Structure formats: structure tokens, C-alpha cells
Amino acid sequence: MEQDYVYLIEYSRVFAIGSTKANDLKTMTTFTNLLNVTMDFEMDLYRKYAEEFNISTEELDATEPSATMTVYTSYMT
């Protein structure tokens, strides 16, 4: 669960980069909306699920990516 949370952070970076590199407002808006949903909905959902497993938000936020996660997400940005 903690590594999935780290993944969502990296996934959000992809949408942010997409927004900044977009060539038109429609594409920029699409990436911005995806970023917003991920940051506001998906990550909040993970925080709620983590709470059920006694994992605090502070613990999630302090999670360091595993070596596997780093390799997996390094190509994304």
C-alpha cells in the first residue's frame, strides 16, 4: 500500500509534466484534470484505506520508494 502511494506521487508528476508540455489548451486541461483527480481523489482514497491498516498519513508521506519502484517509475518522467 505504501509503495502504491509512492507510485501515485510519481504518476501525478507525469500529468503535471504533460500539462506543461501540452501544445494546446484542450490537452493542457486534460492533463490538469487527470492530475487533480489523482491528487484529490485517488490519494485521498489511499489515505483512507491506509488508515484501516493503521498506516498514518505521515507514514505514507515519509515512505521512500523501493529499488523496484524507482526502476519502475524512473522511465515515466
N, CA, C and O atoms as a Tripos MOL2 file, in Angstrom:
@<TRIPOS>MOLECULE
protein
  308   307    77     0     0
PROTEIN
NO_CHARGES

@<TRIPOS>ATOM
      1 N           0.8240   -1.1810    0.0000 N.3       1 MET1
      2 CA          0.0000    0.0000    0.0000 C.3       1 MET1
      3 C           0.8790    1.2610    0.0000 C.2       1 MET1
      4 O           0.5940    2.2310   -0.7030 O.2       1 MET1
      5 N           1.9340    1.2260    0.7890 N.am      2 GLU2
      6 CA          2.8050    2.3960    0.8600 C.3       2 GLU2
      7 C           3.5180    2.6440   -0.4690 C.2       2 GLU2
      8 O           3.6640    3.7920   -0.8880 O.2       2 GLU2
      9 N           3.9580    1.5880   -1.1250 N.am      3 GLN3
     10 CA          4.6300    1.7500   -2.4110 C.3       3 GLN3
     11 C           3.6480    2.2000   -3.4940 C.2       3 GLN3
     12 O           4.0220    2.9490   -4.3960 O.2       3 GLN3
     13 N           2.4020    1.7490   -3.4090 N.am      4 ASP4
     14 CA          1.3740    2.2310   -4.3470 C.3       4 ASP4
     15 C           1.1720    3.7320   -4.1890 C.2       4 ASP4
     16 O           0.9700    4.4470   -5.1710 O.2       4 ASP4
     17 N           1.2260    4.1990   -2.9610 N.am      5 TYR5
     18 CA          1.0860    5.6280   -2.6830 C.3       5 TYR5
     19 C           2.2400    6.3980   -3.3250 C.2       5 TYR5
     20 O           2.0410    7.4570   -3.9200 O.2       5 TYR5
     21 N           3.4500    5.8480   -3.1930 N.am      6 VAL6
     22 CA          4.6220    6.4620   -3.8340 C.3       6 VAL6
     23 C           4.4200    6.5020   -5.3450 C.2       6 VAL6
     24 O           4.7470    7.4920   -6.0000 O.2       6 VAL6
     25 N           3.8770    5.4160   -5.8880 N.am      7 TYR7
     26 CA          3.6110    5.3660   -7.3260 C.3       7 TYR7
     27 C           2.6580    6.4860   -7.7370 C.2       7 TYR7
     28 O           2.8780    7.1400   -8.7560 O.2       7 TYR7
     29 N           1.6130    6.7110   -6.9620 N.am      8 LEU8
     30 CA          0.6520    7.7730   -7.2970 C.3       8 LEU8
     31 C           1.3220    9.1420   -7.3350 C.2       8 LEU8
     32 O           0.9620    9.9890   -8.1530 O.2       8 LEU8
     33 N           2.2730    9.3550   -6.4740 N.am      9 ILE9
     34 CA          3.0020   10.6280   -6.4880 C.3       9 ILE9
     35 C           3.7610   10.7730   -7.8070 C.2       9 ILE9
     36 O           3.7120   11.8240   -8.4450 O.2       9 ILE9
     37 N           4.4550    9.7200   -8.2080 N.am     10 GLU10
     38 CA          5.2020    9.7630   -9.4650 C.3      10 GLU10
     39 C           4.2580    9.8620  -10.6620 C.2      10 GLU10
     40 O           4.5460   10.5670  -11.6290 O.2      10 GLU10
     41 N           3.1580    9.1690  -10.5940 N.am     11 TYR11
     42 CA          2.1480    9.2130  -11.6510 C.3      11 TYR11
     43 C           1.6120   10.6400  -11.7980 C.2      11 TYR11
     44 O           1.3720   11.1040  -12.9130 O.2      11 TYR11
     45 N           1.4270   11.3210  -10.6870 N.am     12 SER12
     46 CA          0.9630   12.7060  -10.7050 C.3      12 SER12
     47 C           1.9670   13.6150  -11.4030 C.2      12 SER12
     48 O           1.5850   14.5460  -12.1110 O.2      12 SER12
     49 N           3.2360   13.3430  -11.2030 N.am     13 ARG13
     50 CA          4.2790   14.1350  -11.8670 C.3      13 ARG13
     51 C           4.1660   14.0320  -13.3910 C.2      13 ARG13
     52 O           4.4070   15.0040  -14.1070 O.2      13 ARG13
     53 N           3.8000   12.8490  -13.8730 N.am     14 VAL14
     54 CA          3.6280   12.6490  -15.3150 C.3      14 VAL14
     55 C           2.5440   13.5770  -15.8460 C.2      14 VAL14
     56 O           2.7200   14.2120  -16.8850 O.2      14 VAL14
     57 N           1.4340   13.6560  -15.1420 N.am     15 PHE15
     58 CA          0.3410   14.5270  -15.5730 C.3      15 PHE15
     59 C           0.7520   15.9900  -15.5100 C.2      15 PHE15
     60 O           0.3790   16.7770  -16.3800 O.2      15 PHE15
     61 N           1.5150   16.3620  -14.4890 N.am     16 ALA16
     62 CA          1.9790   17.7480  -14.3780 C.3      16 ALA16
     63 C           2.9040   18.0930  -15.5430 C.2      16 ALA16
     64 O           2.7960   19.1680  -16.1340 O.2      16 ALA16
     65 N           3.8030   17.1850  -15.8640 N.am     17 ILE17
     66 CA          4.7140   17.4090  -16.9960 C.3      17 ILE17
     67 C           3.9240   17.4800  -18.2950 C.2      17 ILE17
     68 O           4.1890   18.3300  -19.1450 O.2      17 ILE17
     69 N           2.9530   16.5840  -18.4430 N.am     18 GLY18
     70 CA          2.1100   16.6020  -19.6380 C.3      18 GLY18
     71 C           1.4090   17.9330  -19.8090 C.2      18 GLY18
     72 O           1.3030   18.4490  -20.9220 O.2      18 GLY18
     73 N           0.9370   18.4830  -18.7180 N.am     19 SER19
     74 CA          0.2580   19.7760  -18.7740 C.3      19 SER19
     75 C           1.2080   20.8830  -19.2210 C.2      19 SER19
     76 O           0.8380   21.7450  -20.0170 O.2      19 SER19
     77 N           2.4190   20.8520  -18.7090 N.am     20 THR20
     78 CA          3.3680   21.9150  -19.0750 C.3      20 THR20
     79 C           3.8720   21.7830  -20.5070 C.2      20 THR20
     80 O           4.2690   22.7730  -21.1220 O.2      20 THR20
     81 N           3.8560   20.5680  -21.0380 N.am     21 LYS21
     82 CA          4.3400   20.3460  -22.3990 C.3      21 LYS21
     83 C           3.2290   20.3430  -23.4480 C.2      21 LYS21
     84 O           3.4980   20.2090  -24.6420 O.2      21 LYS21
     85 N           2.0010   20.4890  -23.0070 N.am     22 ALA22
     86 CA          0.8700   20.4580  -23.9400 C.3      22 ALA22
     87 C           0.9660   21.6010  -24.9480 C.2      22 ALA22
     88 O           1.3940   22.7090  -24.6240 O.2      22 ALA22
     89 N           0.5580   21.3010  -26.1680 N.am     23 ASN23
     90 CA          0.6090   22.3030  -27.2370 C.3      23 ASN23
     91 C          -0.6800   23.0950  -27.3860 C.2      23 ASN23
     92 O          -0.7400   24.0610  -28.1470 O.2      23 ASN23
     93 N          -1.7090   22.6830  -26.6590 N.am     24 ASP24
     94 CA         -2.9760   23.4000  -26.7600 C.3      24 ASP24
     95 C          -3.7180   23.3220  -25.4200 C.2      24 ASP24
     96 O          -3.4070   22.4940  -24.5630 O.2      24 ASP24
     97 N          -4.6880   24.1930  -25.2700 N.am     25 LEU25
     98 CA         -5.4170   24.2770  -24.0050 C.3      25 LEU25
     99 C          -6.2400   23.0300  -23.7080 C.2      25 LEU25
    100 O          -6.3880   22.6530  -22.5460 O.2      25 LEU25
    101 N          -6.7710   22.3900  -24.7300 N.am     26 LYS26
    102 CA         -7.5750   21.1870  -24.5190 C.3      26 LYS26
    103 C          -6.7170   20.0800  -23.8910 C.2      26 LYS26
    104 O          -7.1320   19.4360  -22.9280 O.2      26 LYS26
    105 N          -5.5360   19.8720  -24.4380 N.am     27 THR27
    106 CA         -4.6380   18.8570  -23.9010 C.3      27 THR27
    107 C          -4.1500   19.2480  -22.5170 C.2      27 THR27
    108 O          -4.0630   18.4030  -21.6260 O.2      27 THR27
    109 N          -3.8350   20.5120  -22.3310 N.am     28 MET28
    110 CA         -3.4100   21.0020  -21.0280 C.3      28 MET28
    111 C          -4.4990   20.7530  -19.9850 C.2      28 MET28
    112 O          -4.2130   20.3260  -18.8670 O.2      28 MET28
    113 N          -5.7270   21.0200  -20.3580 N.am     29 THR29
    114 CA         -6.8580   20.8120  -19.4470 C.3      29 THR29
    115 C          -7.0310   19.3380  -19.1140 C.2      29 THR29
    116 O          -7.3180   18.9920  -17.9680 O.2      29 THR29
    117 N          -6.8630   18.4740  -20.0940 N.am     30 THR30
    118 CA         -6.9770   17.0330  -19.8550 C.3      30 THR30
    119 C          -5.9520   16.5790  -18.8250 C.2      30 THR30
    120 O          -6.2970   15.8890  -17.8650 O.2      30 THR30
    121 N          -4.6960   16.9610  -19.0200 N.am     31 PHE31
    122 CA         -3.6590   16.5710  -18.0670 C.3      31 PHE31
    123 C          -3.9030   17.1800  -16.6880 C.2      31 PHE31
    124 O          -3.6820   16.5230  -15.6710 O.2      31 PHE31
    125 N          -4.3540   18.4180  -16.6500 N.am     32 THR32
    126 CA         -4.6340   19.0700  -15.3710 C.3      32 THR32
    127 C          -5.7620   18.3650  -14.6420 C.2      32 THR32
    128 O          -5.6920   18.1750  -13.4270 O.2      32 THR32
    129 N          -6.7970   17.9750  -15.3650 N.am     33 ASN33
    130 CA         -7.9100   17.2440  -14.7420 C.3      33 ASN33
    131 C          -7.4600   15.8860  -14.2090 C.2      33 ASN33
    132 O          -7.8660   15.4780  -13.1200 O.2      33 ASN33
    133 N          -6.6230   15.1880  -14.9740 N.am     34 LEU34
    134 CA         -6.0990   13.9110  -14.5030 C.3      34 LEU34
    135 C          -5.2460   14.0920  -13.2500 C.2      34 LEU34
    136 O          -5.3150   13.2810  -12.3260 O.2      34 LEU34
    137 N          -4.4530   15.1400  -13.2200 N.am     35 LEU35
    138 CA         -3.6450   15.4400  -12.0440 C.3      35 LEU35
    139 C          -4.5410   15.7160  -10.8420 C.2      35 LEU35
    140 O          -4.3010   15.2100   -9.7450 O.2      35 LEU35
    141 N          -5.5590   16.5120  -11.0580 N.am     36 ASN36
    142 CA         -6.4730   16.8610   -9.9750 C.3      36 ASN36
    143 C          -7.1720   15.6240   -9.4050 C.2      36 ASN36
    144 O          -7.2510   15.4640   -8.1870 O.2      36 ASN36
    145 N          -7.6740   14.7600  -10.2720 N.am     37 VAL37
    146 CA         -8.3610   13.5490   -9.8100 C.3      37 VAL37
    147 C          -7.3990   12.6500   -9.0360 C.2      37 VAL37
    148 O          -7.7580   12.0890   -8.0000 O.2      37 VAL37
    149 N          -6.1880   12.5210   -9.5410 N.am     38 THR38
    150 CA         -5.2100   11.6700   -8.8680 C.3      38 THR38
    151 C          -4.8370   12.2360   -7.5030 C.2      38 THR38
    152 O          -4.8180   11.5100   -6.5100 O.2      38 THR38
    153 N          -4.5420   13.5310   -7.4560 N.am     39 MET39
    154 CA         -4.1110   14.1460   -6.2010 C.3      39 MET39
    155 C          -5.2460   14.2510   -5.1820 C.2      39 MET39
    156 O          -5.0340   14.0250   -3.9900 O.2      39 MET39
    157 N          -6.4360   14.5880   -5.6420 N.am     40 ASP40
    158 CA         -7.5380   14.8320   -4.7100 C.3      40 ASP40
    159 C          -8.3920   13.6030   -4.4190 C.2      40 ASP40
    160 O          -8.8770   13.4490   -3.2980 O.2      40 ASP40
    161 N          -8.5840   12.7390   -5.3860 N.am     41 PHE41
    162 CA         -9.4540   11.5920   -5.1710 C.3      41 PHE41
    163 C          -8.6600   10.3220   -4.8640 C.2      41 PHE41
    164 O          -8.8370    9.7050   -3.8140 O.2      41 PHE41
    165 N          -7.7880    9.9430   -5.7910 N.am     42 GLU42
    166 CA         -7.0450    8.6830   -5.6320 C.3      42 GLU42
    167 C          -6.1810    8.6730   -4.3710 C.2      42 GLU42
    168 O          -6.1990    7.7070   -3.6090 O.2      42 GLU42
    169 N          -5.4300    9.7450   -4.1560 N.am     43 MET43
    170 CA         -4.5440    9.7700   -2.9950 C.3      43 MET43
    171 C          -5.3270    9.8310   -1.6990 C.2      43 MET43
    172 O          -4.9100    9.2520   -0.6960 O.2      43 MET43
    173 N          -6.4500   10.5200   -1.7060 N.am     44 ASP44
    174 CA         -7.3010   10.5480   -0.5170 C.3      44 ASP44
    175 C          -7.8700    9.1630   -0.2330 C.2      44 ASP44
    176 O          -7.9570    8.7460    0.9230 O.2      44 ASP44
    177 N          -8.2520    8.4610   -1.2760 N.am     45 LEU45
    178 CA         -8.7470    7.0990   -1.1310 C.3      45 LEU45
    179 C          -7.6730    6.2020   -0.5080 C.2      45 LEU45
    180 O          -7.9690    5.4050    0.3820 O.2      45 LEU45
    181 N          -6.4460    6.3300   -0.9690 N.am     46 TYR46
    182 CA         -5.3520    5.5480   -0.4000 C.3      46 TYR46
    183 C          -5.1350    5.8940    1.0660 C.2      46 TYR46
    184 O          -4.8870    5.0060    1.8820 O.2      46 TYR46
    185 N          -5.2240    7.1650    1.4020 N.am     47 ARG47
    186 CA         -5.0580    7.5580    2.8060 C.3      47 ARG47
    187 C          -6.1260    6.9150    3.6780 C.2      47 ARG47
    188 O          -5.8400    6.4600    4.7860 O.2      47 ARG47
    189 N          -7.3530    6.8770    3.1780 N.am     48 LYS48
    190 CA         -8.4520    6.2590    3.9370 C.3      48 LYS48
    191 C          -8.2440    4.7580    4.0860 C.2      48 LYS48
    192 O          -8.4540    4.2090    5.1680 O.2      48 LYS48
    193 N          -7.8330    4.0880    3.0120 N.am     49 TYR49
    194 CA         -7.5530    2.6540    3.0970 C.3      49 TYR49
    195 C          -6.3880    2.3910    4.0460 C.2      49 TYR49
    196 O          -6.4360    1.4580    4.8470 O.2      49 TYR49
    197 N          -5.3630    3.1950    3.9590 N.am     50 ALA50
    198 CA         -4.1990    3.0220    4.8220 C.3      50 ALA50
    199 C          -4.5970    3.1500    6.2940 C.2      50 ALA50
    200 O          -4.1120    2.4020    7.1430 O.2      50 ALA50
    201 N          -5.4640    4.0840    6.5810 N.am     51 GLU51
    202 CA         -5.9360    4.2780    7.9490 C.3      51 GLU51
    203 C          -6.5570    2.9930    8.5060 C.2      51 GLU51
    204 O          -6.4030    2.6800    9.6860 O.2      51 GLU51
    205 N          -7.2570    2.2590    7.6470 N.am     52 GLU52
    206 CA         -7.8620    0.9920    8.0700 C.3      52 GLU52
    207 C          -6.8010   -0.0440    8.4430 C.2      52 GLU52
    208 O          -7.0810   -0.9830    9.1880 O.2      52 GLU52
    209 N          -5.5800    0.1290    7.9210 N.am     53 PHE53
    210 CA         -4.4710   -0.7690    8.2280 C.3      53 PHE53
    211 C          -3.4970   -0.1250    9.2200 C.2      53 PHE53
    212 O          -2.3540   -0.5590    9.3600 O.2      53 PHE53
    213 N          -3.9740    0.9130    9.9000 N.am     54 ASN54
    214 CA         -3.1760    1.6250   10.9070 C.3      54 ASN54
    215 C          -1.8920    2.2210   10.3300 C.2      54 ASN54
    216 O          -0.8490    2.2270   10.9840 O.2      54 ASN54
    217 N          -1.9830    2.7190    9.1030 N.am     55 ILE55
    218 CA         -0.8720    3.4310    8.4770 C.3      55 ILE55
    219 C          -1.2720    4.9000    8.4080 C.2      55 ILE55
    220 O          -2.2470    5.2520    7.7440 O.2      55 ILE55
    221 N          -0.5320    5.7390    9.0810 N.am     56 SER56
    222 CA         -0.8790    7.1550    9.1390 C.3      56 SER56
    223 C          -0.4960    7.8770    7.8510 C.2      56 SER56
    224 O           0.3170    7.3870    7.0670 O.2      56 SER56
    225 N          -1.0910    9.0410    7.6460 N.am     57 THR57
    226 CA         -0.7430    9.8720    6.5020 C.3      57 THR57
    227 C           0.7280   10.2760    6.5700 C.2      57 THR57
    228 O           1.4130   10.3400    5.5490 O.2      57 THR57
    229 N           1.2000   10.5470    7.7770 N.am     58 GLU58
    230 CA          2.6020   10.9180    7.9500 C.3      58 GLU58
    231 C           3.5210    9.7780    7.5160 C.2      58 GLU58
    232 O           4.5650   10.0060    6.9060 O.2      58 GLU58
    233 N           3.1190    8.5520    7.8390 N.am     59 GLU59
    234 CA          3.9070    7.3930    7.4510 C.3      59 GLU59
    235 C           3.9040    7.2260    5.9240 C.2      59 GLU59
    236 O           4.9360    6.9280    5.3210 O.2      59 GLU59
    237 N           2.7390    7.4200    5.3170 N.am     60 LEU60
    238 CA          2.6550    7.3480    3.8570 C.3      60 LEU60
    239 C           3.5520    8.3970    3.2160 C.2      60 LEU60
    240 O           4.3110    8.1040    2.2920 O.2      60 LEU60
    241 N           3.4540    9.6260    3.7200 N.am     61 ASP61
    242 CA          4.2330   10.7260    3.1510 C.3      61 ASP61
    243 C           5.7380   10.5260    3.3130 C.2      61 ASP61
    244 O           6.5220   11.0500    2.5220 O.2      61 ASP61
    245 N           6.1440    9.7730    4.3330 N.am     62 ALA62
    246 CA          7.5630    9.5480    4.5960 C.3      62 ALA62
    247 C           8.0990    8.3120    3.8820 C.2      62 ALA62
    248 O           9.2880    8.0080    3.9790 O.2      62 ALA62
    249 N           7.2480    7.6110    3.1790 N.am     63 THR63
    250 CA          7.6660    6.3720    2.5080 C.3      63 THR63
    251 C           8.6860    6.6600    1.4160 C.2      63 THR63
    252 O           8.4630    7.4900    0.5350 O.2      63 THR63
    253 N           9.7860    5.9690    1.4950 N.am     64 GLU64
    254 CA         10.8200    6.0590    0.4620 C.3      64 GLU64
    255 C          10.5160    5.0080   -0.5990 C.2      64 GLU64
    256 O          10.1000    3.8980   -0.2680 O.2      64 GLU64
    257 N          10.7170    5.3420   -1.8610 N.am     65 PRO65
    258 CA         10.4650    4.3410   -2.8970 C.3      65 PRO65
    259 C          11.4590    3.1820   -2.7930 C.2      65 PRO65
    260 O          12.6490    3.3810   -2.5500 O.2      65 PRO65
    261 N          10.9430    1.9800   -2.9800 N.am     66 SER66
    262 CA         11.8200    0.8080   -3.0010 C.3      66 SER66
    263 C          12.6570    0.8490   -4.2830 C.2      66 SER66
    264 O          12.3750    1.6280   -5.1940 O.2      66 SER66
    265 N          13.6690    0.0160   -4.3410 N.am     67 ALA67
    266 CA         14.5020   -0.0530   -5.5440 C.3      67 ALA67
    267 C          13.6510   -0.4360   -6.7560 C.2      67 ALA67
    268 O          13.8220    0.1090   -7.8460 O.2      67 ALA67
    269 N          12.7420   -1.3730   -6.5480 N.am     68 THR68
    270 CA         11.8650   -1.8070   -7.6340 C.3      68 THR68
    271 C          10.9770   -0.6580   -8.1000 C.2      68 THR68
    272 O          10.7910   -0.4620   -9.3010 O.2      68 THR68
    273 N          10.4320    0.0990   -7.1570 N.am     69 MET69
    274 CA          9.5680    1.2300   -7.5140 C.3      69 MET69
    275 C          10.3610    2.2920   -8.2710 C.2      69 MET69
    276 O           9.8690    2.8690   -9.2400 O.2      69 MET69
    277 N          11.5760    2.5430   -7.8290 N.am     70 THR70
    278 CA         12.4210    3.5360   -8.5010 C.3      70 THR70
    279 C          12.6900    3.1250   -9.9410 C.2      70 THR70
    280 O          12.6010    3.9480  -10.8520 O.2      70 THR70
    281 N          13.0150    1.8670  -10.1450 N.am     71 VAL71
    282 CA         13.2610    1.3800  -11.5040 C.3      71 VAL71
    283 C          11.9730    1.4750  -12.3220 C.2      71 VAL71
    284 O          11.9970    1.8880  -13.4820 O.2      71 VAL71
    285 N          10.8610    1.0940  -11.7160 N.am     72 TYR72
    286 CA          9.5850    1.0710  -12.4260 C.3      72 TYR72
    287 C           9.1260    2.4660  -12.8560 C.2      72 TYR72
    288 O           8.5900    2.6460  -13.9490 O.2      72 TYR72
    289 N           9.3460    3.4490  -11.9790 N.am     73 THR73
    290 CA          8.8440    4.7960  -12.2700 C.3      73 THR73
    291 C           9.8810    5.7070  -12.9210 C.2      73 THR73
    292 O           9.5240    6.7870  -13.3910 O.2      73 THR73
    293 N          11.1200    5.3200  -12.9630 N.am     74 SER74
    294 CA         12.1550    6.2230  -13.4600 C.3      74 SER74
    295 C          11.9890    6.5560  -14.9480 C.2      74 SER74
    296 O          12.4210    7.6220  -15.3860 O.2      74 SER74
    297 N          11.3910    5.6920  -15.7060 N.am     75 TYR75
    298 CA         11.1930    5.9570  -17.1310 C.3      75 TYR75
    299 C          10.0260    6.9040  -17.3970 C.2      75 TYR75
    300 O           9.8980    7.4280  -18.5040 O.2      75 TYR75
    301 N           9.1810    7.1290  -16.4050 N.am     76 MET76
    302 CA          7.9450    7.8930  -16.6190 C.3      76 MET76
    303 C           8.1840    9.3880  -16.7730 C.2      76 MET76
    304 O           7.4470   10.0530  -17.5020 O.2      76 MET76
    305 N           9.1870    9.9250  -16.1100 N.am     77 THR77
    306 CA          9.3780   11.3820  -16.1750 C.3      77 THR77
    307 C          10.5930   11.7280  -16.9330 C.2      77 THR77
    308 O          10.9090   12.9070  -17.0890 O.2      77 THR77
@<TRIPOS>BOND
     1     1     2 1
     2     2     3 1
     3     3     4 2
     4     3     5 am
     5     5     6 1
     6     6     7 1
     7     7     8 2
     8     7     9 am
     9     9    10 1
    10    10    11 1
    11    11    12 2
    12    11    13 am
    13    13    14 1
    14    14    15 1
    15    15    16 2
    16    15    17 am
    17    17    18 1
    18    18    19 1
    19    19    20 2
    20    19    21 am
    21    21    22 1
    22    22    23 1
    23    23    24 2
    24    23    25 am
    25    25    26 1
    26    26    27 1
    27    27    28 2
    28    27    29 am
    29    29    30 1
    30    30    31 1
    31    31    32 2
    32    31    33 am
    33    33    34 1
    34    34    35 1
    35    35    36 2
    36    35    37 am
    37    37    38 1
    38    38    39 1
    39    39    40 2
    40    39    41 am
    41    41    42 1
    42    42    43 1
    43    43    44 2
    44    43    45 am
    45    45    46 1
    46    46    47 1
    47    47    48 2
    48    47    49 am
    49    49    50 1
    50    50    51 1
    51    51    52 2
    52    51    53 am
    53    53    54 1
    54    54    55 1
    55    55    56 2
    56    55    57 am
    57    57    58 1
    58    58    59 1
    59    59    60 2
    60    59    61 am
    61    61    62 1
    62    62    63 1
    63    63    64 2
    64    63    65 am
    65    65    66 1
    66    66    67 1
    67    67    68 2
    68    67    69 am
    69    69    70 1
    70    70    71 1
    71    71    72 2
    72    71    73 am
    73    73    74 1
    74    74    75 1
    75    75    76 2
    76    75    77 am
    77    77    78 1
    78    78    79 1
    79    79    80 2
    80    79    81 am
    81    81    82 1
    82    82    83 1
    83    83    84 2
    84    83    85 am
    85    85    86 1
    86    86    87 1
    87    87    88 2
    88    87    89 am
    89    89    90 1
    90    90    91 1
    91    91    92 2
    92    91    93 am
    93    93    94 1
    94    94    95 1
    95    95    96 2
    96    95    97 am
    97    97    98 1
    98    98    99 1
    99    99   100 2
   100    99   101 am
   101   101   102 1
   102   102   103 1
   103   103   104 2
   104   103   105 am
   105   105   106 1
   106   106   107 1
   107   107   108 2
   108   107   109 am
   109   109   110 1
   110   110   111 1
   111   111   112 2
   112   111   113 am
   113   113   114 1
   114   114   115 1
   115   115   116 2
   116   115   117 am
   117   117   118 1
   118   118   119 1
   119   119   120 2
   120   119   121 am
   121   121   122 1
   122   122   123 1
   123   123   124 2
   124   123   125 am
   125   125   126 1
   126   126   127 1
   127   127   128 2
   128   127   129 am
   129   129   130 1
   130   130   131 1
   131   131   132 2
   132   131   133 am
   133   133   134 1
   134   134   135 1
   135   135   136 2
   136   135   137 am
   137   137   138 1
   138   138   139 1
   139   139   140 2
   140   139   141 am
   141   141   142 1
   142   142   143 1
   143   143   144 2
   144   143   145 am
   145   145   146 1
   146   146   147 1
   147   147   148 2
   148   147   149 am
   149   149   150 1
   150   150   151 1
   151   151   152 2
   152   151   153 am
   153   153   154 1
   154   154   155 1
   155   155   156 2
   156   155   157 am
   157   157   158 1
   158   158   159 1
   159   159   160 2
   160   159   161 am
   161   161   162 1
   162   162   163 1
   163   163   164 2
   164   163   165 am
   165   165   166 1
   166   166   167 1
   167   167   168 2
   168   167   169 am
   169   169   170 1
   170   170   171 1
   171   171   172 2
   172   171   173 am
   173   173   174 1
   174   174   175 1
   175   175   176 2
   176   175   177 am
   177   177   178 1
   178   178   179 1
   179   179   180 2
   180   179   181 am
   181   181   182 1
   182   182   183 1
   183   183   184 2
   184   183   185 am
   185   185   186 1
   186   186   187 1
   187   187   188 2
   188   187   189 am
   189   189   190 1
   190   190   191 1
   191   191   192 2
   192   191   193 am
   193   193   194 1
   194   194   195 1
   195   195   196 2
   196   195   197 am
   197   197   198 1
   198   198   199 1
   199   199   200 2
   200   199   201 am
   201   201   202 1
   202   202   203 1
   203   203   204 2
   204   203   205 am
   205   205   206 1
   206   206   207 1
   207   207   208 2
   208   207   209 am
   209   209   210 1
   210   210   211 1
   211   211   212 2
   212   211   213 am
   213   213   214 1
   214   214   215 1
   215   215   216 2
   216   215   217 am
   217   217   218 1
   218   218   219 1
   219   219   220 2
   220   219   221 am
   221   221   222 1
   222   222   223 1
   223   223   224 2
   224   223   225 am
   225   225   226 1
   226   226   227 1
   227   227   228 2
   228   227   229 am
   229   229   230 1
   230   230   231 1
   231   231   232 2
   232   231   233 am
   233   233   234 1
   234   234   235 1
   235   235   236 2
   236   235   237 am
   237   237   238 1
   238   238   239 1
   239   239   240 2
   240   239   241 am
   241   241   242 1
   242   242   243 1
   243   243   244 2
   244   243   245 am
   245   245   246 1
   246   246   247 1
   247   247   248 2
   248   247   249 am
   249   249   250 1
   250   250   251 1
   251   251   252 2
   252   251   253 am
   253   253   254 1
   254   254   255 1
   255   255   256 2
   256   255   257 am
   257   257   258 1
   258   258   259 1
   259   259   260 2
   260   259   261 am
   261   261   262 1
   262   262   263 1
   263   263   264 2
   264   263   265 am
   265   265   266 1
   266   266   267 1
   267   267   268 2
   268   267   269 am
   269   269   270 1
   270   270   271 1
   271   271   272 2
   272   271   273 am
   273   273   274 1
   274   274   275 1
   275   275   276 2
   276   275   277 am
   277   277   278 1
   278   278   279 1
   279   279   280 2
   280   279   281 am
   281   281   282 1
   282   282   283 1
   283   283   284 2
   284   283   285 am
   285   285   286 1
   286   286   287 1
   287   287   288 2
   288   287   289 am
   289   289   290 1
   290   290   291 1
   291   291   292 2
   292   291   293 am
   293   293   294 1
   294   294   295 1
   295   295   296 2
   296   295   297 am
   297   297   298 1
   298   298   299 1
   299   299   300 2
   300   299   301 am
   301   301   302 1
   302   302   303 1
   303   303   304 2
   304   303   305 am
   305   305   306 1
   306   306   307 1
   307   307   308 2
@<TRIPOS>SUBSTRUCTURE
     1 MET1         2 RESIDUE 1 A MET
     2 GLU2         6 RESIDUE 1 A GLU
     3 GLN3        10 RESIDUE 1 A GLN
     4 ASP4        14 RESIDUE 1 A ASP
     5 TYR5        18 RESIDUE 1 A TYR
     6 VAL6        22 RESIDUE 1 A VAL
     7 TYR7        26 RESIDUE 1 A TYR
     8 LEU8        30 RESIDUE 1 A LEU
     9 ILE9        34 RESIDUE 1 A ILE
    10 GLU10       38 RESIDUE 1 A GLU
    11 TYR11       42 RESIDUE 1 A TYR
    12 SER12       46 RESIDUE 1 A SER
    13 ARG13       50 RESIDUE 1 A ARG
    14 VAL14       54 RESIDUE 1 A VAL
    15 PHE15       58 RESIDUE 1 A PHE
    16 ALA16       62 RESIDUE 1 A ALA
    17 ILE17       66 RESIDUE 1 A ILE
    18 GLY18       70 RESIDUE 1 A GLY
    19 SER19       74 RESIDUE 1 A SER
    20 THR20       78 RESIDUE 1 A THR
    21 LYS21       82 RESIDUE 1 A LYS
    22 ALA22       86 RESIDUE 1 A ALA
    23 ASN23       90 RESIDUE 1 A ASN
    24 ASP24       94 RESIDUE 1 A ASP
    25 LEU25       98 RESIDUE 1 A LEU
    26 LYS26      102 RESIDUE 1 A LYS
    27 THR27      106 RESIDUE 1 A THR
    28 MET28      110 RESIDUE 1 A MET
    29 THR29      114 RESIDUE 1 A THR
    30 THR30      118 RESIDUE 1 A THR
    31 PHE31      122 RESIDUE 1 A PHE
    32 THR32      126 RESIDUE 1 A THR
    33 ASN33      130 RESIDUE 1 A ASN
    34 LEU34      134 RESIDUE 1 A LEU
    35 LEU35      138 RESIDUE 1 A LEU
    36 ASN36      142 RESIDUE 1 A ASN
    37 VAL37      146 RESIDUE 1 A VAL
    38 THR38      150 RESIDUE 1 A THR
    39 MET39      154 RESIDUE 1 A MET
    40 ASP40      158 RESIDUE 1 A ASP
    41 PHE41      162 RESIDUE 1 A PHE
    42 GLU42      166 RESIDUE 1 A GLU
    43 MET43      170 RESIDUE 1 A MET
    44 ASP44      174 RESIDUE 1 A ASP
    45 LEU45      178 RESIDUE 1 A LEU
    46 TYR46      182 RESIDUE 1 A TYR
    47 ARG47      186 RESIDUE 1 A ARG
    48 LYS48      190 RESIDUE 1 A LYS
    49 TYR49      194 RESIDUE 1 A TYR
    50 ALA50      198 RESIDUE 1 A ALA
    51 GLU51      202 RESIDUE 1 A GLU
    52 GLU52      206 RESIDUE 1 A GLU
    53 PHE53      210 RESIDUE 1 A PHE
    54 ASN54      214 RESIDUE 1 A ASN
    55 ILE55      218 RESIDUE 1 A ILE
    56 SER56      222 RESIDUE 1 A SER
    57 THR57      226 RESIDUE 1 A THR
    58 GLU58      230 RESIDUE 1 A GLU
    59 GLU59      234 RESIDUE 1 A GLU
    60 LEU60      238 RESIDUE 1 A LEU
    61 ASP61      242 RESIDUE 1 A ASP
    62 ALA62      246 RESIDUE 1 A ALA
    63 THR63      250 RESIDUE 1 A THR
    64 GLU64      254 RESIDUE 1 A GLU
    65 PRO65      258 RESIDUE 1 A PRO
    66 SER66      262 RESIDUE 1 A SER
    67 ALA67      266 RESIDUE 1 A ALA
    68 THR68      270 RESIDUE 1 A THR
    69 MET69      274 RESIDUE 1 A MET
    70 THR70      278 RESIDUE 1 A THR
    71 VAL71      282 RESIDUE 1 A VAL
    72 TYR72      286 RESIDUE 1 A TYR
    73 THR73      290 RESIDUE 1 A THR
    74 SER74      294 RESIDUE 1 A SER
    75 TYR75      298 RESIDUE 1 A TYR
    76 MET76      302 RESIDUE 1 A MET
    77 THR77      306 RESIDUE 1 A THR
